[in-house]
Amino acid sequence: MATIGLSMIVKNGGEDLRYCLESVRSLVHQIVIADTGSTDNTVEIATEFGATITRIPWADHYAEARNAALEKVTTDWVLSLDADEELSIEAARGIPQLIEQSGADIGGYRLPIRNYFADSLAGVSGMLSRVNNDSNPRAKNAKSYAEHMLGRLFRREPRVKFSGRIHESVELQILAAGYKCVDSNLRILHFGTLAGQESYRGKQAYYRKLLWMAVKETPHYPHLWVQLALEEAKYFENPDVALRCAEEAVTINANEYEAWSMIGAIHQGQKRYELAIKALNHLPDSGDWGITKMRSLGDLLYQLGRLHEARTMYLLAQERVEISSCAYPDALKASVESRLGYIEVQLGLCTAGFRKLHHAADISRDGMENHERLVNAYVLREDNRSAADVAESTLQYIANEKLFRRAVALRARLNEYDRAAALADAGLQMFPESIELQKMKMEIRTR
């Protein structure tokens, strides 16, 4: 029977490491951990599990560190995990059979990495998030998850090493050694995306540094340019730099859809709507990318005042969500339906439009944008009472300073000053520093 070894690099992973090692206890015959400078209880926990620990100096190179761990592995196969990951129960049970059934031509497997999110609307590499109903206790607070595939299980073979300063991989080396690398449905669970935003964002400056080093060393890898574009746009608010990085990616590979999506988003943010449409038209029409494409094109066409065309795009996006067998979150369904309803109200299709707007607000009660569209639609139809009622009722489950101000203004517009004052007081109890609410309250008192 083939033996399996766990190979890891870890630094200060004590908070998560025990969960990770427990998840593979029944599977692996050897654990090798390359510690890159932990100051917490990482080494003590690893020792409890009988791990072979090798201490290595960190040299800003993930592949070198992973390969240092690989050198200590003596098993037939290697499983690679990070400290904030666990092997699913199904994978722990299924991997031995998967390996036993492997032909001599198979050198490794890509496993799905399930990334958990605290938000309903999230995604990874173009995959939209799904509703999270997983039973794992650590995932109980996750509203959704999204998956991507990575080569994490492979034969221990001298020619198979990790490559890449960051976002390192073994797939190319498996193929170069004359083997196949195939997909499996035995998944790894990733909990790092549930970490506090400050903790998560704190790593980004370092990742950015490594990515710039990596693209200088290997400028022909489009995925590095995509990741660098994401860093520059999302965490450092450098849209011009991010745009150049994304454009470099599609120059290398015209099918880098994540890069095209970013190019579209950057042009949209700069109000270059026609260029954004041109970029998004490179995305496929099917699957998750198709939904993203139609919804985003709807937004752009709406910004250009092309309402009928925008409605068509939202209808297509809605159709793709509804006919899919994927368990998309209600937040995604509501996001599309709310946009569609708002446009229909503007086109005079009020009955259908308001029905969609109310339904979207009901199925995704924490979706602030959906409630704002509903309020705006009533204001557009000069029905301030309904707008005020919606704004006020929304405050029952969304405590938002902007929404308080909207509700106060709408009640004042209806000359319902006592109610407006009461809402201002309630808002100031939650947001005592709000200068706008303070001004509104003083104005109401002078009525």
C-alpha positions in Angstrom: 0.0 0.0 0.0 1.3 3.4 -1.0 2.4 5.7 1.9 1.5 9.4 2.1 3.4 12.2 3.7 2.2 15.7 4.7 4.6 18.5 3.7 4.1 22.0 5.0 5.8 25.3 5.5 4.6 27.1 8.6 5.3 30.3 10.5 3.3 31.2 13.6 0.5 28.8 12.6 -0.3 27.6 16.1 -3.9 29.0 16.1 -4.8 26.8 13.1 -2.2 24.0 13.0 -3.8 21.6 15.4 -7.0 21.5 13.3 -4.9 20.9 10.2 -2.9 18.1 11.6 -6.0 16.4 13.2 -7.6 16.3 9.8 -4.9 14.1 8.4 -4.0 12.1 11.4 -5.7 8.9 10.1 -4.2 9.3 6.6 -0.6 10.3 6.6 2.4 8.2 7.5 4.8 11.1 7.9 4.5 14.8 8.7 7.3 17.2 7.7 7.1 20.8 8.7 9.6 23.5 7.5 9.4 26.2 10.2 10.4 29.6 8.9 10.7 31.4 12.2 7.8 30.7 14.5 7.6 32.5 17.8 4.4 30.9 19.0 3.6 27.3 19.9 3.8 26.0 16.3 6.8 23.7 17.0 5.2 22.3 20.2 2.0 21.4 18.4 3.9 19.9 15.5 6.0 17.8 17.9 2.8 16.5 19.6 1.8 15.0 16.2 5.2 13.4 15.7 6.3 15.8 12.9 9.7 16.0 11.5 10.6 19.7 11.9 13.2 21.4 9.9 14.0 25.0 10.6 14.9 27.1 7.6 15.7 30.8 7.2 13.0 32.6 5.2 14.4 34.0 1.9 11.2 35.6 0.4 10.7 32.5 -1.7 7.7 30.1 -1.1 8.9 27.4 -3.6 12.3 27.2 -2.0 10.8 26.8 1.4 8.3 24.1 0.2 11.1 22.2 -1.5 13.2 22.3 1.7 10.3 20.5 3.4 10.0 18.1 0.4 13.6 17.0 0.9 12.7 15.4 4.2 9.8 13.5 2.9 10.3 9.7 2.4 6.8 8.5 1.5 5.5 7.4 -1.9 3.1 10.4 -2.2 3.0 13.9 -0.9 0.1 16.0 0.4 0.7 19.7 0.7 -1.4 21.8 3.0 -1.2 25.2 4.7 -1.7 25.7 8.4 -5.1 27.4 7.9 -6.4 24.5 5.9 -7.9 21.2 6.7 -8.5 18.0 4.7 -12.2 17.3 4.4 -13.4 14.1 6.0 -14.3 12.7 2.5 -10.8 13.5 1.3 -9.1 11.8 4.2 -11.2 8.7 3.5 -10.9 8.8 -0.3 -7.3 9.6 -0.9 -5.9 6.1 -0.2 -8.3 4.6 -2.8 -7.6 7.4 -5.2 -3.9 6.7 -5.0 -4.3 2.9 -5.3 -6.3 3.3 -8.5 -3.8 5.7 -10.0 -2.2 4.6 -13.2 1.6 4.8 -13.6 1.1 7.8 -15.9 -0.6 9.9 -13.2 1.9 12.1 -11.3 -0.5 14.2 -9.3 -3.9 15.5 -8.6 -5.5 19.0 -8.5 -7.8 19.2 -5.5 -10.6 21.7 -5.0 -9.8 24.3 -2.3 -13.0 25.5 -0.7 -12.5 29.1 0.5 -15.0 30.2 3.2 -16.3 33.8 3.3 -18.1 35.9 5.9 -20.0 37.6 3.1 -22.7 36.2 0.8 -21.3 37.9 -2.4 -17.7 36.8 -2.9 -15.7 34.7 -5.3 -12.4 33.2 -6.3 -10.8 33.3 -9.8 -14.1 34.0 -11.5 -16.2 31.5 -9.5 -19.1 33.1 -7.7 -19.7 32.0 -4.1 -22.3 29.3 -3.2 -24.5 29.1 -0.1 -22.6 27.5 2.7 -24.3 24.6 4.4 -21.2 22.7 5.5 -21.2 20.9 8.8 -17.6 21.7 9.7 -17.8 23.7 13.0 -15.2 26.1 11.9 -17.3 27.0 8.9 -20.5 27.7 10.8 -20.2 31.5 10.6 -19.4 31.5 6.8 -22.2 32.7 4.6 -20.7 31.3 1.4 -17.8 29.6 -0.2 -16.0 29.5 -3.5 -13.6 26.9 -4.9 -10.5 26.8 -7.1 -8.3 23.9 -8.1 -4.6 23.5 -7.1 -2.1 20.6 -7.4 -1.7 19.5 -3.8 -1.3 15.7 -4.0 1.6 14.2 -6.1 4.1 11.5 -6.3 7.4 12.0 -4.5 9.7 12.2 -7.4 13.1 14.0 -7.6 12.0 15.9 -10.7 8.7 17.1 -9.1 9.5 20.3 -7.2 7.6 23.5 -6.4 8.4 26.5 -8.6 7.5 30.2 -8.1 8.5 32.8 -5.6 4.8 33.3 -4.7 1.7 31.4 -5.8 4.0 28.5 -6.2 2.9 25.2 -7.8 4.0 21.7 -8.9 1.7 21.2 -11.9 4.2 22.3 -14.5 6.9 20.1 -13.0 4.6 17.1 -12.9 3.9 17.5 -16.7 7.6 18.2 -17.4 8.5 14.9 -15.7 6.2 13.1 -18.2 3.2 12.5 -15.9 -0.4 13.6 -16.1 -1.9 16.0 -13.5 -5.6 15.3 -13.2 -8.6 16.7 -11.2 -10.1 15.1 -8.2 -13.2 16.0 -6.2 -11.6 15.4 -2.8 -11.4 18.8 -1.3 -9.3 20.9 1.0 -11.1 23.4 3.3 -9.5 26.8 3.6 -10.4 29.0 6.6 -7.9 31.8 6.2 -10.4 33.9 4.3 -12.5 34.0 7.4 -9.8 35.8 9.4 -10.3 39.4 10.4 -9.9 41.9 7.6 -7.1 43.7 9.4 -5.2 40.4 9.8 -5.9 39.5 6.1 -5.1 42.9 4.7 -1.9 43.1 6.8 -0.3 40.4 4.7 -1.0 42.2 1.4 1.9 44.6 1.5 4.3 41.7 1.8 2.5 39.7 -1.0 2.7 42.8 -3.2 6.4 43.0 -2.7 6.9 39.3 -3.6 4.7 39.6 -6.7 6.7 42.5 -8.1 9.8 40.4 -7.5 8.2 37.4 -9.2 7.0 39.2 -12.4 10.5 40.6 -12.9 11.9 37.0 -12.6 9.2 35.3 -14.6 7.3 37.9 -16.6 5.8 35.3 -19.0 3.4 33.9 -16.3 0.1 35.7 -16.8 -1.4 34.5 -13.4 1.3 36.5 -11.6 0.3 39.7 -13.4 -3.4 39.0 -12.5 -2.6 38.6 -8.9 -0.5 41.7 -8.9 -3.3 43.6 -10.6 -5.7 42.5 -7.8 -3.3 43.6 -5.1 -2.8 47.0 -6.7 -6.5 47.6 -7.3 -8.0 46.1 -4.1 -5.6 46.9 -1.4 -3.5 49.8 -2.6 -6.0 51.7 -4.8 -3.7 52.1 -7.7 -6.0 51.6 -10.7 -3.6 52.8 -13.3 -0.9 50.3 -12.2 -3.5 47.6 -11.8 -4.7 48.2 -15.3 -1.2 47.9 -16.8 -0.7 44.6 -14.9 -4.0 43.2 -16.1 -3.3 44.3 -19.7 0.1 42.5 -19.5 -1.7 39.3 -18.5 -4.1 39.3 -21.5 -1.2 40.2 -23.8 0.4 36.9 -22.7 -2.8 34.9 -22.6 -6.0 36.4 -24.2 -8.1 33.9 -22.2 -7.2 35.3 -18.8 -10.8 36.1 -18.0 -10.0 37.4 -14.5 -7.8 40.0 -16.1 -10.4 41.0 -18.6 -12.9 41.4 -15.7 -10.5 43.6 -13.9 -9.8 45.7 -16.9 -13.6 46.2 -17.3 -14.0 47.1 -13.6 -11.1 49.6 -13.7 -12.4 51.3 -16.8 -15.9 51.4 -15.2 -14.5 53.0 -12.1 -12.9 55.7 -14.3 -16.2 56.2 -16.2 -14.7 54.9 -19.4 -17.8 52.8 -20.1 -17.3 51.9 -23.7 -13.8 50.6 -23.0 -15.2 48.6 -20.1 -17.9 47.0 -22.3 -15.2 46.1 -24.9 -13.2 44.4 -22.1 -16.1 42.5 -20.7 -17.1 41.2 -24.1 -14.0 39.0 -23.9 -15.7 37.0 -21.1 -17.5 33.8 -21.9 -21.3 33.8 -22.0 -21.8 30.7 -19.9 -21.2 29.6 -16.3 -20.3 32.0 -13.5 -18.4 34.2 -15.9 -21.5 34.5 -18.0 -23.5 35.8 -15.0 -20.7 38.2 -14.1 -20.6 39.4 -17.7 -24.3 40.0 -18.1 -24.7 41.7 -14.8 -21.7 44.0 -15.4 -22.8 44.8 -18.9 -26.2 45.7 -17.5 -24.5 48.2 -15.1 -22.5 49.8 -17.9 -25.3 50.1 -20.3 -27.4 51.7 -17.5 -24.7 54.2 -16.9 -24.8 55.1 -20.6 -28.6 55.6 -20.4 -29.2 52.6 -22.7 -32.0 51.3 -20.5 -33.6 48.8 -22.8 -30.3 47.1 -23.5 -29.4 47.1 -19.8 -32.7 45.4 -19.0 -31.9 42.7 -21.6 -28.5 42.1 -19.9 -30.1 41.8 -16.5 -32.8 39.5 -17.8 -30.0 37.2 -19.2 -28.1 37.3 -16.0 -31.3 36.4 -14.0 -32.1 33.6 -16.4 -28.6 32.1 -16.0 -28.9 32.3 -12.2 -32.3 30.6 -12.2 -31.5 27.8 -14.6 -28.2 26.9 -12.9 -28.0 23.9 -10.7 -25.6 25.8 -8.4 -26.8 26.9 -5.0 -26.1 30.6 -5.4 -26.8 32.8 -2.4 -30.0 34.8 -2.2 -27.8 37.9 -2.1 -26.7 37.2 -5.7 -30.3 36.6 -6.9 -31.5 39.7 -5.2 -28.7 41.8 -6.6 -29.7 41.0 -10.2 -33.5 41.2 -9.5 -33.2 44.5 -7.8 -31.3 46.0 -10.7 -33.8 44.6 -13.2 -36.7 46.0 -11.1 -35.3 49.5 -10.9 -34.8 49.7 -14.6 -38.3 48.4 -15.3 -39.8 51.2 -13.0 -37.8 53.7 -15.0 -39.2 52.3 -18.2 -42.7 52.6 -16.9 -43.2 48.8 -16.2 -44.0 49.7 -12.6 -46.1 46.7 -11.5 -43.4 44.2 -12.6 -40.6 46.5 -11.4 -41.9 47.1 -7.9 -42.7 43.4 -7.5 -39.1 42.6 -8.3 -37.7 45.3 -6.1 -39.8 44.2 -3.1 -38.9 40.6 -3.6 -35.2 41.4 -3.8 -35.4 43.4 -0.6 -37.3 40.6 1.2 -34.9 37.7 0.2 -31.7 39.6 1.1 -32.6 41.9 4.0 -29.0 42.9 4.7 -28.5 44.0 1.1 -28.4 47.8 1.5 -28.2 48.6 -2.2 -31.4 46.6 -2.8 -33.3 48.7 -0.2 -31.8 51.9 -1.6 -33.1 51.1 -5.1 -36.6 50.4 -3.7 -36.6 53.7 -1.9 -35.3 55.5 -5.0 -37.9 53.9 -7.2 -40.7 55.2 -5.0 -39.1 58.7 -5.0 -38.8 58.5 -8.8 -42.6 57.9 -9.0 -43.1 60.8 -6.5 -44.5 58.4 -3.9 -42.7 59.8 -0.9 -44.9 58.1 1.7 -44.0 54.6 0.4 -40.4 55.6 0.1 -40.4 56.8 3.8 -42.2 53.6 4.9 -39.6 51.4 3.1 -36.7 53.4 4.5 -38.0 53.3 8.0 -38.9 49.6 8.0 -35.5 48.7 6.7 -34.0 50.3 9.8 -35.3 47.3 11.7 -32.6 45.1 10.3 -30.0 47.4 8.9 -28.5 50.0 11.3 -27.1 52.5 8.8 -26.5 56.2 9.4 -27.1 57.1 5.7 -30.5 55.2 5.8 -31.5 57.1 9.0 -30.8 60.4 7.3 -32.9 59.3 4.3 -35.8 58.2 6.5 -35.6 61.5 8.4 -35.6 63.6 5.2 -38.5 61.7 3.7 -40.7 62.1 6.8 -39.8 65.8 6.9 -40.8 66.1 3.3 -44.2 64.7 4.2 -44.4 67.3 7.0 -44.4 64.5 9.6 -42.0 66.4 11.8 -42.6 64.5 15.1 -41.8 61.2 13.4 -38.8 62.8 11.7 -37.5 64.0 15.0 -38.0 60.6 16.6 -36.1 59.0 13.8 -33.3 61.5 14.2 -33.1 60.8 17.9 -33.0 57.1 17.3 -30.2 57.6 14.7 -28.1 59.7 17.1 -28.3 57.1 19.7 -26.6 54.7 17.3 -24.4 57.3 15.6 -23.9 60.1 18.2 -21.0 61.6 16.1 -23.2 62.1 13.0 -23.0 65.8 12.2 -25.6 65.4 9.5 -28.2 63.9 11.8 -27.5 66.6 14.4 -28.1 69.3 11.8 -31.3 67.6 10.6 -32.6 67.4 14.2 -31.9 71.1 14.8 -33.7 72.0 11.5 -36.7 69.9 12.5 -37.0 71.7 15.8 -37.3 75.1 14.0 -40.3 73.9 12.1 
